[in-house]
Amino acid sequence: MSQFQKKQKHEVSVFDKSRMGGLMGSGVGLTIGFIFGSWQIMRHGAGPRGVLSTLSRIMLGSAASLGFFLSIGAVIRNDAPMSSYHAQFLESSPILVQTRHEGFKVMQARWSAERASEQK
């Protein structure tokens, strides 16, 4: 085996996509559940279950529902393979890394070209 091997592109499995969507949804759901659960406890009181039990129930309910829907959404969104147009666009448009001064010069050149085309 060579020391310098080409990186092989492998496609992410459907399970990995679903798991990532579920984890992101659960994280967002826990946060939203904490915010709205705290608001509900402050507004209406904790009730007979207590503060911690009520807050954890709301947080886990939000995490479960958002995690479920985002895991399904992640699979549906990434279900179709990339079209040839999009693949060609991604390969043909490199990311330019410039200094702030170089970017400003490019922007000035574009503006002057635009002004010249408007004056004609």
N, C-alpha and C positions, 0 to 999 in steps of 0.2 A: 504494500500500500504506500502510496505517495504521501509525503508530509503535507503537501498542499493539494487538497482535494477541492473540487468545485462544490459549492453549497447546493444541495439538491432541494428544490422547492417541493414541499409536501403540503397537501391540502389538509386543512383542519377538519376533523371529523364532526359529524352532526352532534354527537354527544358533547364534544368540547364546546361547540357553539351554544348548545342548550345550557351547559353548566355555567359558562361565562355569563350568559343572559340571566340565569337564575341567581348567580352570586351578585351581579350588579343590581338586579331588582330587589333582592333581599336587603342589600345595604341601603338602598334608597328607601325601601319600605320601613326599615328600622328607624331611620332618621325622621321620616315623615310621621311615623307612629309616635315617636318620642315628642315631636313638636305638637301634634294635634292631641295626643293623649295628655300631655301636660296642660294644654289649654282646656281640655274638657274637665280635668280634675280641678283646676283652679276655678273654673266657671260653675260646675255643677257639684263638685265634691267627689270624694273617692267612693262613697257608698259603703255597703256592708263588707265588701271584699278587702278594703284597705287600699292605700296608695300604690304600693309596690305591685300588688296583684292586678289591680286595674290597669296600671301603666304597662306592665309586661304583657297583659292580654291584648291590649290595643297595638302595641309594638309588634308582637308576633303575628297578629292578624294582618297587619299591613305588610309585613315582610313576606308572609306566605302568599298573599294575593299578588303583590307586585312581582315577586320572584317567579311565580307560576306564569303570569302573563308575559313577562319579559323573556323568559326562557323560550316560550313558544314563538314570540315575536322575533327573537334572534334567529331561530331556525327558519322561519318563513322568509325573513328578509334576505338571508344568505342562501336560499334554496337554489336559485338559478345560477348557472355558471356565468362567468364574466363574458360579455359579448366581445367580439373581435375588435369593434370600434373602441371600446373602453380600454382593452388591453393595449392596443396600438397607441392610444393617447397617453396612457401611463408610461409606456416605454419611450415615447418621443419627447416628453416634456420633462427635462431634468430640473431639479431644484437648484436655483442659483443662490450661491452664498456670496454676498458682497459686503463691503464695508458701507457704512452710512454715507460717506462721501461719494462712493461710486454709485450707489443707489440714487442719490440726489442728482448727480450728473445725468444719469439715464432718464430720470423724471423730467429734468429741465429740457433735455433733447426732445422727449416726446411732446412736451407742452409747446415748444417752439415749432415743431413739425405740425402740430394741430393748429396753431395760430396761423401758420403759413398757408395751410390748406383752407382755412376759413376765409382768409383775405383774398383768395383767388376767385 
